[in-house]
Amino acid sequence: MDELKIVRSSEKYAASYCETFDEVAKEGKFLSISGGYPVEDIIRFIRSCRQCGYPQFLLVEQGGRAVGWCDIVRRCDEPDDVGYLGVGIAKRYRGMGWGSRLMTATIRDARKRGFNEIRLEVRASNYNAIRTYTRLGFVKIAYKSDGVVTDGIPEDVWVMSLYAREITAEGFDRENFFGRFPKVRFKK
Ligand SMILES: CC(C)(COP(=O)(O)OP(=O)(O)OC[C@H]1O[C@@H](n2cnc3c(N)ncnc32)[C@H](O)[C@@H]1OP(=O)(O)O)[C@@H](O)C(=O)NCCC(=O)NCCS
């Protein structure tokens, strides 16, 4: 199988990134949508990540085809140092350590850019992904019943977090930390 490399995203990969995203979305089990975006939207997304300073890396085959993506972006209703991670790898390259490497590169870059906490949302049924995130240090912090609705079908979602703020002498500020999730119901 082709040797792969991890590269910073750029417009020259937009077409294959677009196709890979579409492939993964159409599997229907992993992402919040069941189909991809037009290539113009992908180009706009790549540009806005660069302009906003959001880390975005791609997994690329020797021939220059993007077969995986990982990005960390801000959400307007969250603090500035919190980033949300999105990731996907073409089916034929899963389970070989590439996803972990790609996420590690993206998270490292996010740290340098001042993100202190990385969160993600994952379908409760996506055991492989949850296991991979857990091995990278993410912890489950909240559970959203019917947190995602794809093609009219609701599914529960875990919110997971990788928290890098220093834990002070007083310890982990649980009140403050969990107080940041007013809209989600916490699993007991
Ligand atoms: C989740 C994902 C990015 C993980 O990347 P990956 O390259 O498959 O993961 P790694 O090889 O680094 O895996 C780490 C572990 O999970 C296993 N694993 C993860 N996903 C797997 C898959 N789809 N098939 C087989 N094994 C998988 C690996 O074998 C490995 O197991 P280990 O703990 O025994 O070593 C990737 O599987 C993927 O793109 N899945 C579909 C899209 C998706 O779920 N995106 C995330 C939405 S929140």
The ligand as a Tripos MOL2 file, in Angstrom:
@<TRIPOS>MOLECULE
LIG
   48    50     1     0     0
SMALL
NO_CHARGES

@<TRIPOS>ATOM
      1 C1        -11.6070    7.4340   13.7610 C.3       1 LIG1
      2 C2        -10.4170    7.4060   12.8160 C.3       1 LIG1
      3 C3        -10.0330    8.8070   12.3990 C.3       1 LIG1
      4 C4         -9.2390    6.7500   13.5570 C.3       1 LIG1
      5 O1         -8.1470    6.6950   12.6700 O.3       1 LIG1
      6 P1         -7.3800    5.2920   12.4130 P.3       1 LIG1
      7 O2         -6.2390    5.5740   11.5510 O.co2     1 LIG1
      8 O3         -8.3760    4.2910   11.9470 O.co2     1 LIG1
      9 O4         -6.9610    4.9570   13.8940 O.3       1 LIG1
     10 P2         -5.5860    4.3160   14.3920 P.3       1 LIG1
     11 O5         -5.1100    3.2920   13.4290 O.co2     1 LIG1
     12 O6         -4.6930    5.4080   14.7740 O.co2     1 LIG1
     13 O7         -6.2510    3.5440   15.5670 O.3       1 LIG1
     14 C5         -6.1760    3.3960   16.8200 C.3       1 LIG1
     15 C6         -6.9000    2.1090   17.2410 C.3       1 LIG1
     16 O8         -8.2360    2.0000   16.7960 O.3       1 LIG1
     17 C7         -8.3910    0.9080   15.8780 C.3       1 LIG1
     18 N1         -9.2660    1.4140   14.8350 N.ar      1 LIG1
     19 C8         -9.7520    2.6520   14.7920 C.ar      1 LIG1
     20 N2        -10.6000    2.7680   13.7770 N.ar      1 LIG1
     21 C9        -10.6360    1.6170   13.1540 C.ar      1 LIG1
     22 C10       -11.3420    1.1550   12.0270 C.ar      1 LIG1
     23 N3        -12.2080    1.9340   11.3830 N.pl3     1 LIG1
     24 N4        -11.1370   -0.0980   11.6350 N.ar      1 LIG1
     25 C11       -10.2850   -0.8760   12.3110 C.ar      1 LIG1
     26 N5         -9.6110   -0.4840   13.4000 N.ar      1 LIG1
     27 C12        -9.7830    0.7410   13.8250 C.ar      1 LIG1
     28 C13        -7.0050    0.5900   15.4610 C.3       1 LIG1
     29 O9         -6.8640   -0.7450   15.0690 O.3       1 LIG1
     30 C14        -6.2490    0.8820   16.7490 C.3       1 LIG1
     31 O10        -6.4940   -0.1550   17.6480 O.3       1 LIG1
     32 P3         -5.5260   -0.5380   18.8620 P.3       1 LIG1
     33 O11        -5.9860    0.3480   19.9860 O.co2     1 LIG1
     34 O12        -5.7730   -1.9700   19.0900 O.co2     1 LIG1
     35 O13        -4.1370   -0.2280   18.4130 O.co2     1 LIG1
     36 C15       -10.7360    6.5530   11.5460 C.3       1 LIG1
     37 O14       -11.0140    5.2180   11.8970 O.3       1 LIG1
     38 C16       -11.8710    7.0980   10.7200 C.2       1 LIG1
     39 O15       -11.6830    7.9530    9.8730 O.2       1 LIG1
     40 N6        -13.1040    6.6010   10.9360 N.am      1 LIG1
     41 C17       -14.2340    6.9980   10.1390 C.3       1 LIG1
     42 C18       -14.5760    8.4600   10.3060 C.3       1 LIG1
     43 C19       -14.8000    8.8260   11.7420 C.2       1 LIG1
     44 O16       -15.2700    8.0270   12.5280 O.2       1 LIG1
     45 N7        -14.4440   10.0660   12.0750 N.am      1 LIG1
     46 C20       -14.5790   10.5700   13.4190 C.3       1 LIG1
     47 C21       -15.9320   11.1140   13.6530 C.3       1 LIG1
     48 S1        -16.0780   11.7630   15.3090 S.3       1 LIG1
@<TRIPOS>BOND
     1     1     2 1
     2     2     3 1
     3     2     4 1
     4     2    36 1
     5     4     5 1
     6     5     6 1
     7     6     7 2
     8     6     8 1
     9     6     9 1
    10     9    10 1
    11    10    11 2
    12    10    12 1
    13    10    13 1
    14    13    14 1
    15    14    15 1
    16    15    16 1
    17    15    30 1
    18    16    17 1
    19    17    18 1
    20    17    28 1
    21    18    19 ar
    22    18    27 ar
    23    19    20 ar
    24    20    21 ar
    25    21    22 ar
    26    21    27 ar
    27    22    23 1
    28    22    24 ar
    29    24    25 ar
    30    25    26 ar
    31    26    27 ar
    32    28    29 1
    33    28    30 1
    34    30    31 1
    35    31    32 1
    36    32    33 2
    37    32    34 1
    38    32    35 1
    39    36    37 1
    40    36    38 1
    41    38    39 2
    42    38    40 1
    43    40    41 1
    44    41    42 1
    45    42    43 1
    46    43    44 2
    47    43    45 1
    48    45    46 1
    49    46    47 1
    50    47    48 1
@<TRIPOS>SUBSTRUCTURE
     1 LIG1         1 GROUP 0 **** ****
